[in-house]
Amino acid sequence: MKQYPRIFSLSTVGVIYHNNCDYLLHPLRTDFTGGSGSGKSVIADLLQLIFVAKKEFWESGTDVMTTEKRTVEGIVLKQGVDQGQGHFGYAFANVEVEHNKFVIIGTHVQTNARSVFPFVIQKGQNFDPEVEMSLEATDQFLLYRDFLPGNQILPIDKLKDHFEKRGFILKHFNQRTSEFHRLLFNNQILSTDFSHDDKKLKTFAQIIQSFARGKGVGAKSEDLKNFLFANDDDQNKEYEKRKKEIEEAH
């Protein structure tokens, strides 16, 4: 079984239902349980924000408090004093690229910008995404408290300065998601290059969305079909063929 890369942990800073929290993920067991409204589907929403990083492909679960679809900016927990910059929220994953070596992948949401801004944190001093380079992994994974200097949620530029003082380099990509996805592919964090193929990226988003909405994994489950094939016509035909074989075997 392939061990690396893997998502070592998922952290939230100023996110609805979770506020500031760290989730360490087991290398095999990645199931989440909890009552309605505990924030399970938000976990998949955050994975979507981090790795898809494109608002136009965003589709969230339904907010149990309002029975309406969550918006990107609705992910942010409203707190503190608004000084005209909106409210900030972060979600990030420590990706273990080899044993005890980590690269941090995340997203920054600012409510008044109504968009998501992906970022990568690595060790070292140089960062040129135009060059096909290897990210320099660090032997230290980050937790939510590392994103709260002075117990404050900072905008991305000030957070960048904070991490540079600690020997990390934070690079955020604004709306240049092609650079972001190319960097992840070049470093084998994503197995598919989404940098110039929006169709593939949308399919990837749909797969994560089906995971968020899934109610079961039976042979007739639409969620299972979407998770496996993302509504691809040719793959759907193959799915129906295999499903018939299973039913006949039973």
Buried (B, 14 or more C-beta within 10 A) or exposed (E): EEEBBBBBBBBBBBBBBBBBBBBEBEEEEEEEEEEEEEBBBBBBBBBBBBBBBBBEBBBBBEBEEEEEEBBBBBBBBEEEEEEEEBBBBBBBBBBBBEEEBBBBBBBBBBBEBEBBBBBBBBBEEEBEBEEEBEBBBBEBBBBBEBBBBEEEBBEBEEBBEBBEEEEBBBBBBBEBBBBBBBBBBBBEBBEEBBBEBBEBBBBBBBBBBBBBBBEEEEEEBEBBBBBBBBEBEEEBEEBEEEBEEEEEEE
